[in-house]
Amino acid sequence: MPQLDTTAWSITIMSMILTLFILFQLKISKHYYPHNAETSTKPHHKTPTPWEKKWTKIYSPLSLPQW
């Protein structure tokens, strides 16, 4: 039964790890990160949704008149 030749595996694995590291570094370096991590003080304006504009009354079965 022939044996599997594993002599080149270490070189392949190490080059793959190095390539992935370089690719991730390049991908991360393209992002913009702000220098200060403070929250913004912009006022938040809440826009009303259609179901908040209209008043509806929901009747529960227990509050309905008994016949």
PDBQT receptor file of N, H, CA, C and O in Angstrom, charges set to zero:
ATOM      1  N   MET A   1       0.846  -1.177   0.000  1.00  0.00    +0.000 N 
ATOM      2  CA  MET A   1       0.000   0.000   0.000  1.00  0.00    +0.000 C 
ATOM      3  C   MET A   1       0.897   1.248   0.000  1.00  0.00    +0.000 C 
ATOM      4  O   MET A   1       1.769   1.364   0.860  1.00  0.00    +0.000 OA
ATOM      5  N   PRO A   2       0.704   2.180  -0.940  1.00  0.00    +0.000 N 
ATOM      6  CA  PRO A   2       1.597   3.343  -1.016  1.00  0.00    +0.000 C 
ATOM      7  C   PRO A   2       1.331   4.335   0.113  1.00  0.00    +0.000 C 
ATOM      8  O   PRO A   2       0.197   4.513   0.557  1.00  0.00    +0.000 OA
ATOM      9  N   GLN A   3       2.386   4.958   0.552  1.00  0.00    +0.000 N 
ATOM     10  H   GLN A   3       3.307   4.813   0.191  1.00  0.00    +0.000 HD
ATOM     11  CA  GLN A   3       2.293   5.964   1.619  1.00  0.00    +0.000 C 
ATOM     12  C   GLN A   3       2.027   7.336   1.014  1.00  0.00    +0.000 C 
ATOM     13  O   GLN A   3       2.424   7.619  -0.116  1.00  0.00    +0.000 OA
ATOM     14  N   LEU A   4       1.348   8.183   1.783  1.00  0.00    +0.000 N 
ATOM     15  H   LEU A   4       1.025   7.953   2.701  1.00  0.00    +0.000 HD
ATOM     16  CA  LEU A   4       1.040   9.539   1.336  1.00  0.00    +0.000 C 
ATOM     17  C   LEU A   4       2.248  10.422   1.593  1.00  0.00    +0.000 C 
ATOM     18  O   LEU A   4       2.775  10.450   2.706  1.00  0.00    +0.000 OA
ATOM     19  N   ASP A   5       2.685  11.135   0.580  1.00  0.00    +0.000 N 
ATOM     20  H   ASP A   5       2.258  11.112  -0.323  1.00  0.00    +0.000 HD
ATOM     21  CA  ASP A   5       3.857  12.003   0.708  1.00  0.00    +0.000 C 
ATOM     22  C   ASP A   5       3.436  13.315   1.369  1.00  0.00    +0.000 C 
ATOM     23  O   ASP A   5       2.677  14.092   0.789  1.00  0.00    +0.000 OA
ATOM     24  N   THR A   6       3.929  13.558   2.578  1.00  0.00    +0.000 N 
ATOM     25  H   THR A   6       4.546  12.927   3.049  1.00  0.00    +0.000 HD
ATOM     26  CA  THR A   6       3.542  14.747   3.347  1.00  0.00    +0.000 C 
ATOM     27  C   THR A   6       4.696  15.719   3.519  1.00  0.00    +0.000 C 
ATOM     28  O   THR A   6       4.644  16.568   4.408  1.00  0.00    +0.000 OA
ATOM     29  N   THR A   7       5.729  15.626   2.703  1.00  0.00    +0.000 N 
ATOM     30  H   THR A   7       5.771  14.936   1.981  1.00  0.00    +0.000 HD
ATOM     31  CA  THR A   7       6.890  16.501   2.888  1.00  0.00    +0.000 C 
ATOM     32  C   THR A   7       6.578  17.954   2.543  1.00  0.00    +0.000 C 
ATOM     33  O   THR A   7       7.154  18.854   3.153  1.00  0.00    +0.000 OA
ATOM     34  N   ALA A   8       5.704  18.210   1.607  1.00  0.00    +0.000 N 
ATOM     35  H   ALA A   8       5.236  17.479   1.111  1.00  0.00    +0.000 HD
ATOM     36  CA  ALA A   8       5.412  19.589   1.193  1.00  0.00    +0.000 C 
ATOM     37  C   ALA A   8       4.256  20.203   1.972  1.00  0.00    +0.000 C 
ATOM     38  O   ALA A   8       3.923  21.365   1.744  1.00  0.00    +0.000 OA
ATOM     39  N   TRP A   9       3.637  19.465   2.878  1.00  0.00    +0.000 N 
ATOM     40  H   TRP A   9       3.908  18.520   3.064  1.00  0.00    +0.000 HD
ATOM     41  CA  TRP A   9       2.488  19.989   3.599  1.00  0.00    +0.000 C 
ATOM     42  C   TRP A   9       2.855  21.164   4.493  1.00  0.00    +0.000 C 
ATOM     43  O   TRP A   9       2.114  22.144   4.561  1.00  0.00    +0.000 OA
ATOM     44  N   SER A  10       3.971  21.080   5.169  1.00  0.00    +0.000 N 
ATOM     45  H   SER A  10       4.574  20.284   5.114  1.00  0.00    +0.000 HD
ATOM     46  CA  SER A  10       4.341  22.163   6.089  1.00  0.00    +0.000 C 
ATOM     47  C   SER A  10       4.578  23.466   5.330  1.00  0.00    +0.000 C 
ATOM     48  O   SER A  10       4.179  24.534   5.796  1.00  0.00    +0.000 OA
ATOM     49  N   ILE A  11       5.218  23.390   4.175  1.00  0.00    +0.000 N 
ATOM     50  H   ILE A  11       5.542  22.523   3.797  1.00  0.00    +0.000 HD
ATOM     51  CA  ILE A  11       5.451  24.590   3.367  1.00  0.00    +0.000 C 
ATOM     52  C   ILE A  11       4.114  25.150   2.867  1.00  0.00    +0.000 C 
ATOM     53  O   ILE A  11       3.913  26.365   2.858  1.00  0.00    +0.000 OA
ATOM     54  N   THR A  12       3.216  24.276   2.459  1.00  0.00    +0.000 N 
ATOM     55  H   THR A  12       3.379  23.289   2.466  1.00  0.00    +0.000 HD
ATOM     56  CA  THR A  12       1.910  24.708   1.958  1.00  0.00    +0.000 C 
ATOM     57  C   THR A  12       1.102  25.377   3.068  1.00  0.00    +0.000 C 
ATOM     58  O   THR A  12       0.499  26.428   2.851  1.00  0.00    +0.000 OA
ATOM     59  N   ILE A  13       1.088  24.777   4.240  1.00  0.00    +0.000 N 
ATOM     60  H   ILE A  13       1.577  23.923   4.416  1.00  0.00    +0.000 HD
ATOM     61  CA  ILE A  13       0.318  25.335   5.366  1.00  0.00    +0.000 C 
ATOM     62  C   ILE A  13       0.902  26.660   5.813  1.00  0.00    +0.000 C 
ATOM     63  O   ILE A  13       0.152  27.601   6.072  1.00  0.00    +0.000 OA
ATOM     64  N   MET A  14       2.215  26.762   5.911  1.00  0.00    +0.000 N 
ATOM     65  H   MET A  14       2.824  25.997   5.701  1.00  0.00    +0.000 HD
ATOM     66  CA  MET A  14       2.836  28.008   6.350  1.00  0.00    +0.000 C 
ATOM     67  C   MET A  14       2.613  29.123   5.327  1.00  0.00    +0.000 C 
ATOM     68  O   MET A  14       2.363  30.266   5.711  1.00  0.00    +0.000 OA
ATOM     69  N   SER A  15       2.699  28.813   4.045  1.00  0.00    +0.000 N 
ATOM     70  H   SER A  15       2.902  27.885   3.733  1.00  0.00    +0.000 HD
ATOM     71  CA  SER A  15       2.461  29.848   3.038  1.00  0.00    +0.000 C 
ATOM     72  C   SER A  15       0.994  30.268   3.013  1.00  0.00    +0.000 C 
ATOM     73  O   SER A  15       0.688  31.430   2.745  1.00  0.00    +0.000 OA
ATOM     74  N   MET A  16       0.090  29.337   3.289  1.00  0.00    +0.000 N 
ATOM     75  H   MET A  16       0.338  28.394   3.507  1.00  0.00    +0.000 HD
ATOM     76  CA  MET A  16      -1.327  29.678   3.338  1.00  0.00    +0.000 C 
ATOM     77  C   MET A  16      -1.611  30.607   4.522  1.00  0.00    +0.000 C 
ATOM     78  O   MET A  16      -2.357  31.577   4.384  1.00  0.00    +0.000 OA
ATOM     79  N   ILE A  17      -1.023  30.316   5.676  1.00  0.00    +0.000 N 
ATOM     80  H   ILE A  17      -0.417  29.528   5.788  1.00  0.00    +0.000 HD
ATOM     81  CA  ILE A  17      -1.231  31.162   6.853  1.00  0.00    +0.000 C 
ATOM     82  C   ILE A  17      -0.653  32.553   6.614  1.00  0.00    +0.000 C 
ATOM     83  O   ILE A  17      -1.275  33.553   6.972  1.00  0.00    +0.000 OA
ATOM     84  N   LEU A  18       0.515  32.622   6.022  1.00  0.00    +0.000 N 
ATOM     85  H   LEU A  18       1.020  31.810   5.731  1.00  0.00    +0.000 HD
ATOM     86  CA  LEU A  18       1.128  33.912   5.728  1.00  0.00    +0.000 C 
ATOM     87  C   LEU A  18       0.289  34.712   4.730  1.00  0.00    +0.000 C 
ATOM     88  O   LEU A  18       0.121  35.920   4.894  1.00  0.00    +0.000 OA
ATOM     89  N   THR A  19      -0.226  34.062   3.718  1.00  0.00    +0.000 N 
ATOM     90  H   THR A  19      -0.089  33.080   3.585  1.00  0.00    +0.000 HD
ATOM     91  CA  THR A  19      -1.068  34.737   2.728  1.00  0.00    +0.000 C 
ATOM     92  C   THR A  19      -2.355  35.253   3.362  1.00  0.00    +0.000 C 
ATOM     93  O   THR A  19      -2.771  36.379   3.090  1.00  0.00    +0.000 OA
ATOM     94  N   LEU A  20      -2.984  34.445   4.200  1.00  0.00    +0.000 N 
ATOM     95  H   LEU A  20      -2.646  33.530   4.422  1.00  0.00    +0.000 HD
ATOM     96  CA  LEU A  20      -4.207  34.893   4.875  1.00  0.00    +0.000 C 
ATOM     97  C   LEU A  20      -3.933  36.067   5.805  1.00  0.00    +0.000 C 
ATOM     98  O   LEU A  20      -4.736  36.997   5.883  1.00  0.00    +0.000 OA
ATOM     99  N   PHE A  21      -2.808  36.033   6.508  1.00  0.00    +0.000 N 
ATOM    100  H   PHE A  21      -2.156  35.278   6.444  1.00  0.00    +0.000 HD
ATOM    101  CA  PHE A  21      -2.449  37.134   7.399  1.00  0.00    +0.000 C 
ATOM    102  C   PHE A  21      -2.268  38.425   6.605  1.00  0.00    +0.000 C 
ATOM    103  O   PHE A  21      -2.754  39.477   7.020  1.00  0.00    +0.000 OA
ATOM    104  N   ILE A  22      -1.580  38.355   5.479  1.00  0.00    +0.000 N 
ATOM    105  H   ILE A  22      -1.185  37.500   5.142  1.00  0.00    +0.000 HD
ATOM    106  CA  ILE A  22      -1.360  39.546   4.653  1.00  0.00    +0.000 C 
ATOM    107  C   ILE A  22      -2.677  40.063   4.082  1.00  0.00    +0.000 C 
ATOM    108  O   ILE A  22      -2.907  41.272   4.051  1.00  0.00    +0.000 OA
ATOM    109  N   LEU A  23      -3.540  39.159   3.631  1.00  0.00    +0.000 N 
ATOM    110  H   LEU A  23      -3.353  38.177   3.657  1.00  0.00    +0.000 HD
ATOM    111  CA  LEU A  23      -4.823  39.591   3.087  1.00  0.00    +0.000 C 
ATOM    112  C   LEU A  23      -5.692  40.269   4.143  1.00  0.00    +0.000 C 
ATOM    113  O   LEU A  23      -6.330  41.284   3.865  1.00  0.00    +0.000 OA
ATOM    114  N   PHE A  24      -5.718  39.710   5.354  1.00  0.00    +0.000 N 
ATOM    115  H   PHE A  24      -5.200  38.885   5.580  1.00  0.00    +0.000 HD
ATOM    116  CA  PHE A  24      -6.505  40.334   6.426  1.00  0.00    +0.000 C 
ATOM    117  C   PHE A  24      -5.929  41.682   6.823  1.00  0.00    +0.000 C 
ATOM    118  O   PHE A  24      -6.683  42.612   7.109  1.00  0.00    +0.000 OA
ATOM    119  N   GLN A  25      -4.616  41.805   6.846  1.00  0.00    +0.000 N 
ATOM    120  H   GLN A  25      -4.004  41.049   6.614  1.00  0.00    +0.000 HD
ATOM    121  CA  GLN A  25      -4.009  43.089   7.179  1.00  0.00    +0.000 C 
ATOM    122  C   GLN A  25      -4.356  44.138   6.129  1.00  0.00    +0.000 C 
ATOM    123  O   GLN A  25      -4.642  45.285   6.474  1.00  0.00    +0.000 OA
ATOM    124  N   LEU A  26      -4.334  43.766   4.871  1.00  0.00    +0.000 N 
ATOM    125  H   LEU A  26      -4.102  42.835   4.591  1.00  0.00    +0.000 HD
ATOM    126  CA  LEU A  26      -4.701  44.710   3.822  1.00  0.00    +0.000 C 
ATOM    127  C   LEU A  26      -6.170  45.093   3.903  1.00  0.00    +0.000 C 
ATOM    128  O   LEU A  26      -6.529  46.248   3.675  1.00  0.00    +0.000 OA
ATOM    129  N   LYS A  27      -7.014  44.132   4.225  1.00  0.00    +0.000 N 
ATOM    130  H   LYS A  27      -6.722  43.194   4.410  1.00  0.00    +0.000 HD
ATOM    131  CA  LYS A  27      -8.451  44.407   4.331  1.00  0.00    +0.000 C 
ATOM    132  C   LYS A  27      -8.745  45.324   5.514  1.00  0.00    +0.000 C 
ATOM    133  O   LYS A  27      -9.565  46.235   5.403  1.00  0.00    +0.000 OA
ATOM    134  N   ILE A  28      -8.087  45.090   6.633  1.00  0.00    +0.000 N 
ATOM    135  H   ILE A  28      -7.421  44.350   6.722  1.00  0.00    +0.000 HD
ATOM    136  CA  ILE A  28      -8.319  45.906   7.825  1.00  0.00    +0.000 C 
ATOM    137  C   ILE A  28      -7.756  47.308   7.636  1.00  0.00    +0.000 C 
ATOM    138  O   ILE A  28      -8.342  48.275   8.122  1.00  0.00    +0.000 OA
ATOM    139  N   SER A  29      -6.636  47.436   6.943  1.00  0.00    +0.000 N 
ATOM    140  H   SER A  29      -6.160  46.650   6.548  1.00  0.00    +0.000 HD
ATOM    141  CA  SER A  29      -6.001  48.746   6.792  1.00  0.00    +0.000 C 
ATOM    142  C   SER A  29      -6.817  49.693   5.926  1.00  0.00    +0.000 C 
ATOM    143  O   SER A  29      -6.573  50.899   5.960  1.00  0.00    +0.000 OA
ATOM    144  N   LYS A  30      -7.777  49.197   5.153  1.00  0.00    +0.000 N 
ATOM    145  H   LYS A  30      -7.976  48.217   5.126  1.00  0.00    +0.000 HD
ATOM    146  CA  LYS A  30      -8.593  50.058   4.304  1.00  0.00    +0.000 C 
ATOM    147  C   LYS A  30      -9.762  50.675   5.045  1.00  0.00    +0.000 C 
ATOM    148  O   LYS A  30     -10.430  51.552   4.497  1.00  0.00    +0.000 OA
ATOM    149  N   HIS A  31     -10.038  50.249   6.275  1.00  0.00    +0.000 N 
ATOM    150  H   HIS A  31      -9.495  49.537   6.721  1.00  0.00    +0.000 HD
ATOM    151  CA  HIS A  31     -11.152  50.789   7.045  1.00  0.00    +0.000 C 
ATOM    152  C   HIS A  31     -10.729  52.069   7.743  1.00  0.00    +0.000 C 
ATOM    153  O   HIS A  31      -9.574  52.232   8.134  1.00  0.00    +0.000 OA
ATOM    154  N   TYR A  32     -11.682  52.968   7.891  1.00  0.00    +0.000 N 
ATOM    155  H   TYR A  32     -12.621  52.836   7.574  1.00  0.00    +0.000 HD
ATOM    156  CA  TYR A  32     -11.448  54.211   8.609  1.00  0.00    +0.000 C 
ATOM    157  C   TYR A  32     -11.973  54.082  10.028  1.00  0.00    +0.000 C 
ATOM    158  O   TYR A  32     -13.150  53.788  10.235  1.00  0.00    +0.000 OA
ATOM    159  N   TYR A  33     -11.116  54.297  10.991  1.00  0.00    +0.000 N 
ATOM    160  H   TYR A  33     -10.159  54.536  10.824  1.00  0.00    +0.000 HD
ATOM    161  CA  TYR A  33     -11.498  54.252  12.403  1.00  0.00    +0.000 C 
ATOM    162  C   TYR A  33     -11.339  55.655  12.975  1.00  0.00    +0.000 C 
ATOM    163  O   TYR A  33     -10.269  56.249  12.846  1.00  0.00    +0.000 OA
ATOM    164  N   PRO A  34     -12.380  56.197  13.606  1.00  0.00    +0.000 N 
ATOM    165  CA  PRO A  34     -12.254  57.542  14.187  1.00  0.00    +0.000 C 
ATOM    166  C   PRO A  34     -11.291  57.532  15.378  1.00  0.00    +0.000 C 
ATOM    167  O   PRO A  34     -11.135  56.525  16.068  1.00  0.00    +0.000 OA
ATOM    168  N   HIS A  35     -10.650  58.688  15.595  1.00  0.00    +0.000 N 
ATOM    169  H   HIS A  35     -10.776  59.506  15.034  1.00  0.00    +0.000 HD
ATOM    170  CA  HIS A  35      -9.660  58.769  16.667  1.00  0.00    +0.000 C 
ATOM    171  C   HIS A  35     -10.297  58.788  18.044  1.00  0.00    +0.000 C 
ATOM    172  O   HIS A  35      -9.791  58.153  18.969  1.00  0.00    +0.000 OA
ATOM    173  N   ASN A  36     -11.408  59.514  18.193  1.00  0.00    +0.000 N 
ATOM    174  H   ASN A  36     -11.819  60.030  17.441  1.00  0.00    +0.000 HD
ATOM    175  CA  ASN A  36     -12.075  59.530  19.500  1.00  0.00    +0.000 C 
ATOM    176  C   ASN A  36     -13.301  58.629  19.441  1.00  0.00    +0.000 C 
ATOM    177  O   ASN A  36     -14.025  58.607  18.446  1.00  0.00    +0.000 OA
ATOM    178  N   ALA A  37     -13.514  57.909  20.488  1.00  0.00    +0.000 N 
ATOM    179  H   ALA A  37     -12.926  57.927  21.296  1.00  0.00    +0.000 HD
ATOM    180  CA  ALA A  37     -14.618  56.951  20.520  1.00  0.00    +0.000 C 
ATOM    181  C   ALA A  37     -15.810  57.491  21.294  1.00  0.00    +0.000 C 
ATOM    182  O   ALA A  37     -16.590  56.713  21.844  1.00  0.00    +0.000 OA
ATOM    183  N   GLU A  38     -15.966  58.807  21.345  1.00  0.00    +0.000 N 
ATOM    184  H   GLU A  38     -15.333  59.439  20.897  1.00  0.00    +0.000 HD
ATOM    185  CA  GLU A  38     -17.080  59.399  22.065  1.00  0.00    +0.000 C 
ATOM    186  C   GLU A  38     -18.359  59.270  21.243  1.00  0.00    +0.000 C 
ATOM    187  O   GLU A  38     -18.328  59.203  20.014  1.00  0.00    +0.000 OA
ATOM    188  N   THR A  39     -19.467  59.239  21.946  1.00  0.00    +0.000 N 
ATOM    189  H   THR A  39     -19.492  59.294  22.945  1.00  0.00    +0.000 HD
ATOM    190  CA  THR A  39     -20.751  59.147  21.254  1.00  0.00    +0.000 C 
ATOM    191  C   THR A  39     -21.095  60.507  20.662  1.00  0.00    +0.000 C 
ATOM    192  O   THR A  39     -20.696  61.542  21.196  1.00  0.00    +0.000 OA
ATOM    193  N   SER A  40     -21.809  60.500  19.599  1.00  0.00    +0.000 N 
ATOM    194  H   SER A  40     -22.133  59.659  19.166  1.00  0.00    +0.000 HD
ATOM    195  CA  SER A  40     -22.191  61.746  18.955  1.00  0.00    +0.000 C 
ATOM    196  C   SER A  40     -23.301  62.429  19.749  1.00  0.00    +0.000 C 
ATOM    197  O   SER A  40     -24.113  61.768  20.397  1.00  0.00    +0.000 OA
ATOM    198  N   THR A  41     -23.325  63.741  19.692  1.00  0.00    +0.000 N 
ATOM    199  H   THR A  41     -22.666  64.278  19.165  1.00  0.00    +0.000 HD
ATOM    200  CA  THR A  41     -24.331  64.512  20.433  1.00  0.00    +0.000 C 
ATOM    201  C   THR A  41     -25.403  65.049  19.507  1.00  0.00    +0.000 C 
ATOM    202  O   THR A  41     -26.044  66.048  19.835  1.00  0.00    +0.000 OA
ATOM    203  N   LYS A  42     -25.615  64.433  18.385  1.00  0.00    +0.000 N 
ATOM    204  H   LYS A  42     -25.094  63.622  18.119  1.00  0.00    +0.000 HD
ATOM    205  CA  LYS A  42     -26.637  64.867  17.454  1.00  0.00    +0.000 C 
ATOM    206  C   LYS A  42     -28.023  64.562  18.023  1.00  0.00    +0.000 C 
ATOM    207  O   LYS A  42     -28.237  63.486  18.583  1.00  0.00    +0.000 OA
ATOM    208  N   PRO A  43     -28.963  65.493  17.885  1.00  0.00    +0.000 N 
ATOM    209  CA  PRO A  43     -30.320  65.202  18.366  1.00  0.00    +0.000 C 
ATOM    210  C   PRO A  43     -30.988  64.163  17.469  1.00  0.00    +0.000 C 
ATOM    211  O   PRO A  43     -30.891  64.219  16.243  1.00  0.00    +0.000 OA
ATOM    212  N   HIS A  44     -31.647  63.243  18.093  1.00  0.00    +0.000 N 
ATOM    213  H   HIS A  44     -31.725  63.197  19.088  1.00  0.00    +0.000 HD
ATOM    214  CA  HIS A  44     -32.327  62.190  17.349  1.00  0.00    +0.000 C 
ATOM    215  C   HIS A  44     -33.787  62.581  17.154  1.00  0.00    +0.000 C 
ATOM    216  O   HIS A  44     -34.521  62.766  18.125  1.00  0.00    +0.000 OA
ATOM    217  N   HIS A  45     -34.204  62.707  15.902  1.00  0.00    +0.000 N 
ATOM    218  H   HIS A  45     -33.608  62.558  15.113  1.00  0.00    +0.000 HD
ATOM    219  CA  HIS A  45     -35.578  63.050  15.593  1.00  0.00    +0.000 C 
ATOM    220  C   HIS A  45     -36.325  61.756  15.286  1.00  0.00    +0.000 C 
ATOM    221  O   HIS A  45     -35.962  60.998  14.388  1.00  0.00    +0.000 OA
ATOM    222  N   LYS A  46     -37.374  61.535  16.059  1.00  0.00    +0.000 N 
ATOM    223  H   LYS A  46     -37.670  62.152  16.789  1.00  0.00    +0.000 HD
ATOM    224  CA  LYS A  46     -38.161  60.335  15.844  1.00  0.00    +0.000 C 
ATOM    225  C   LYS A  46     -39.265  60.633  14.842  1.00  0.00    +0.000 C 
ATOM    226  O   LYS A  46     -40.087  61.524  15.056  1.00  0.00    +0.000 OA
ATOM    227  N   THR A  47     -39.277  59.892  13.764  1.00  0.00    +0.000 N 
ATOM    228  H   THR A  47     -38.609  59.168  13.590  1.00  0.00    +0.000 HD
ATOM    229  CA  THR A  47     -40.331  60.064  12.781  1.00  0.00    +0.000 C 
ATOM    230  C   THR A  47     -41.481  59.133  13.135  1.00  0.00    +0.000 C 
ATOM    231  O   THR A  47     -41.261  57.949  13.392  1.00  0.00    +0.000 OA
ATOM    232  N   PRO A  48     -42.703  59.651  13.152  1.00  0.00    +0.000 N 
ATOM    233  CA  PRO A  48     -43.830  58.790  13.519  1.00  0.00    +0.000 C 
ATOM    234  C   PRO A  48     -44.124  57.765  12.433  1.00  0.00    +0.000 C 
ATOM    235  O   PRO A  48     -44.103  58.074  11.241  1.00  0.00    +0.000 OA
ATOM    236  N   THR A  49     -44.389  56.585  12.853  1.00  0.00    +0.000 N 
ATOM    237  H   THR A  49     -44.406  56.334  13.821  1.00  0.00    +0.000 HD
ATOM    238  CA  THR A  49     -44.745  55.516  11.926  1.00  0.00    +0.000 C 
ATOM    239  C   THR A  49     -46.254  55.545  11.704  1.00  0.00    +0.000 C 
ATOM    240  O   THR A  49     -46.973  56.122  12.519  1.00  0.00    +0.000 OA
ATOM    241  N   PRO A  50     -46.746  54.953  10.648  1.00  0.00    +0.000 N 
ATOM    242  CA  PRO A  50     -48.191  55.024  10.361  1.00  0.00    +0.000 C 
ATOM    243  C   PRO A  50     -49.056  54.485  11.490  1.00  0.00    +0.000 C 
ATOM    244  O   PRO A  50     -50.147  55.004  11.722  1.00  0.00    +0.000 OA
ATOM    245  N   TRP A  51     -48.604  53.467  12.193  1.00  0.00    +0.000 N 
ATOM    246  H   TRP A  51     -47.717  53.045  12.005  1.00  0.00    +0.000 HD
ATOM    247  CA  TRP A  51     -49.442  52.935  13.259  1.00  0.00    +0.000 C 
ATOM    248  C   TRP A  51     -49.366  53.774  14.530  1.00  0.00    +0.000 C 
ATOM    249  O   TRP A  51     -50.168  53.574  15.442  1.00  0.00    +0.000 OA
ATOM    250  N   GLU A  52     -48.426  54.702  14.610  1.00  0.00    +0.000 N 
ATOM    251  H   GLU A  52     -47.774  54.864  13.869  1.00  0.00    +0.000 HD
ATOM    252  CA  GLU A  52     -48.389  55.596  15.762  1.00  0.00    +0.000 C 
ATOM    253  C   GLU A  52     -49.247  56.834  15.525  1.00  0.00    +0.000 C 
ATOM    254  O   GLU A  52     -49.640  57.495  16.486  1.00  0.00    +0.000 OA
ATOM    255  N   LYS A  53     -49.544  57.162  14.277  1.00  0.00    +0.000 N 
ATOM    256  H   LYS A  53     -49.224  56.625  13.497  1.00  0.00    +0.000 HD
ATOM    257  CA  LYS A  53     -50.365  58.327  13.976  1.00  0.00    +0.000 C 
ATOM    258  C   LYS A  53     -51.844  58.078  14.290  1.00  0.00    +0.000 C 
ATOM    259  O   LYS A  53     -52.554  58.995  14.703  1.00  0.00    +0.000 OA
ATOM    260  N   LYS A  54     -52.296  56.871  14.099  1.00  0.00    +0.000 N 
ATOM    261  H   LYS A  54     -51.719  56.126  13.763  1.00  0.00    +0.000 HD
ATOM    262  CA  LYS A  54     -53.712  56.559  14.247  1.00  0.00    +0.000 C 
ATOM    263  C   LYS A  54     -53.958  55.896  15.602  1.00  0.00    +0.000 C 
ATOM    264  O   LYS A  54     -53.216  55.005  16.015  1.00  0.00    +0.000 OA
ATOM    265  N   TRP A  55     -55.011  56.345  16.282  1.00  0.00    +0.000 N 
ATOM    266  H   TRP A  55     -55.614  57.068  15.946  1.00  0.00    +0.000 HD
ATOM    267  CA  TRP A  55     -55.354  55.766  17.561  1.00  0.00    +0.000 C 
ATOM    268  C   TRP A  55     -56.355  54.647  17.339  1.00  0.00    +0.000 C 
ATOM    269  O   TRP A  55     -57.395  54.840  16.709  1.00  0.00    +0.000 OA
ATOM    270  N   THR A  56     -56.034  53.497  17.855  1.00  0.00    +0.000 N 
ATOM    271  H   THR A  56     -55.190  53.340  18.367  1.00  0.00    +0.000 HD
ATOM    272  CA  THR A  56     -56.966  52.373  17.752  1.00  0.00    +0.000 C 
ATOM    273  C   THR A  56     -57.171  51.786  19.132  1.00  0.00    +0.000 C 
ATOM    274  O   THR A  56     -56.267  51.799  19.968  1.00  0.00    +0.000 OA
ATOM    275  N   LYS A  57     -58.353  51.278  19.359  1.00  0.00    +0.000 N 
ATOM    276  H   LYS A  57     -59.087  51.268  18.680  1.00  0.00    +0.000 HD
ATOM    277  CA  LYS A  57     -58.650  50.653  20.637  1.00  0.00    +0.000 C 
ATOM    278  C   LYS A  57     -58.788  49.159  20.414  1.00  0.00    +0.000 C 
ATOM    279  O   LYS A  57     -59.509  48.712  19.521  1.00  0.00    +0.000 OA
ATOM    280  N   ILE A  58     -58.099  48.408  21.222  1.00  0.00    +0.000 N 
ATOM    281  H   ILE A  58     -57.513  48.770  21.947  1.00  0.00    +0.000 HD
ATOM    282  CA  ILE A  58     -58.153  46.953  21.123  1.00  0.00    +0.000 C 
ATOM    283  C   ILE A  58     -58.998  46.448  22.280  1.00  0.00    +0.000 C 
ATOM    284  O   ILE A  58     -58.704  46.725  23.443  1.00  0.00    +0.000 OA
ATOM    285  N   TYR A  59     -60.037  45.715  21.958  1.00  0.00    +0.000 N 
ATOM    286  H   TYR A  59     -60.275  45.490  21.014  1.00  0.00    +0.000 HD
ATOM    287  CA  TYR A  59     -60.912  45.174  22.981  1.00  0.00    +0.000 C 
ATOM    288  C   TYR A  59     -60.446  43.781  23.357  1.00  0.00    +0.000 C 
ATOM    289  O   TYR A  59     -60.221  42.930  22.496  1.00  0.00    +0.000 OA
ATOM    290  N   SER A  60     -60.307  43.567  24.624  1.00  0.00    +0.000 N 
ATOM    291  H   SER A  60     -60.490  44.258  25.323  1.00  0.00    +0.000 HD
ATOM    292  CA  SER A  60     -59.997  42.204  25.052  1.00  0.00    +0.000 C 
ATOM    293  C   SER A  60     -61.313  41.452  25.225  1.00  0.00    +0.000 C 
ATOM    294  O   SER A  60     -62.339  42.078  25.491  1.00  0.00    +0.000 OA
ATOM    295  N   PRO A  61     -61.313  40.137  25.082  1.00  0.00    +0.000 N 
ATOM    296  CA  PRO A  61     -62.571  39.387  25.185  1.00  0.00    +0.000 C 
ATOM    297  C   PRO A  61     -63.251  39.523  26.544  1.00  0.00    +0.000 C 
ATOM    298  O   PRO A  61     -64.471  39.384  26.628  1.00  0.00    +0.000 OA
ATOM    299  N   LEU A  62     -62.506  39.787  27.594  1.00  0.00    +0.000 N 
ATOM    300  H   LEU A  62     -61.515  39.899  27.525  1.00  0.00    +0.000 HD
ATOM    301  CA  LEU A  62     -63.110  39.883  28.919  1.00  0.00    +0.000 C 
ATOM    302  C   LEU A  62     -63.838  41.206  29.123  1.00  0.00    +0.000 C 
ATOM    303  O   LEU A  62     -64.733  41.287  29.964  1.00  0.00    +0.000 OA
ATOM    304  N   SER A  63     -63.469  42.265  28.356  1.00  0.00    +0.000 N 
ATOM    305  H   SER A  63     -62.743  42.199  27.672  1.00  0.00    +0.000 HD
ATOM    306  CA  SER A  63     -64.120  43.540  28.538  1.00  0.00    +0.000 C 
ATOM    307  C   SER A  63     -65.356  43.730  27.654  1.00  0.00    +0.000 C 
ATOM    308  O   SER A  63     -66.037  44.749  27.769  1.00  0.00    +0.000 OA
ATOM    309  N   LEU A  64     -65.655  42.780  26.787  1.00  0.00    +0.000 N 
ATOM    310  H   LEU A  64     -65.102  41.952  26.695  1.00  0.00    +0.000 HD
ATOM    311  CA  LEU A  64     -66.829  42.871  25.941  1.00  0.00    +0.000 C 
ATOM    312  C   LEU A  64     -68.080  42.613  26.772  1.00  0.00    +0.000 C 
ATOM    313  O   LEU A  64     -68.028  41.868  27.751  1.00  0.00    +0.000 OA
ATOM    314  N   PRO A  65     -69.212  43.225  26.391  1.00  0.00    +0.000 N 
ATOM    315  CA  PRO A  65     -70.436  43.006  27.173  1.00  0.00    +0.000 C 
ATOM    316  C   PRO A  65     -70.901  41.552  27.064  1.00  0.00    +0.000 C 
ATOM    317  O   PRO A  65     -70.776  40.914  26.019  1.00  0.00    +0.000 OA
ATOM    318  N   GLN A  66     -71.434  41.059  28.165  1.00  0.00    +0.000 N 
ATOM    319  H   GLN A  66     -71.536  41.578  29.014  1.00  0.00    +0.000 HD
ATOM    320  CA  GLN A  66     -71.921  39.678  28.190  1.00  0.00    +0.000 C 
ATOM    321  C   GLN A  66     -73.362  39.659  27.671  1.00  0.00    +0.000 C 
ATOM    322  O   GLN A  66     -74.161  40.493  28.094  1.00  0.00    +0.000 OA
ATOM    323  N   TRP A  67     -73.712  38.764  26.796  1.00  0.00    +0.000 N 
ATOM    324  H   TRP A  67     -73.063  38.086  26.452  1.00  0.00    +0.000 HD
ATOM    325  CA  TRP A  67     -75.061  38.671  26.248  1.00  0.00    +0.000 C 
ATOM    326  C   TRP A  67     -75.869  37.662  26.988  1.00  0.00    +0.000 C 
ATOM    327  O   TRP A  67     -77.037  37.448  26.663  1.00  0.00    +0.000 OA
TER     328      TRP A  67
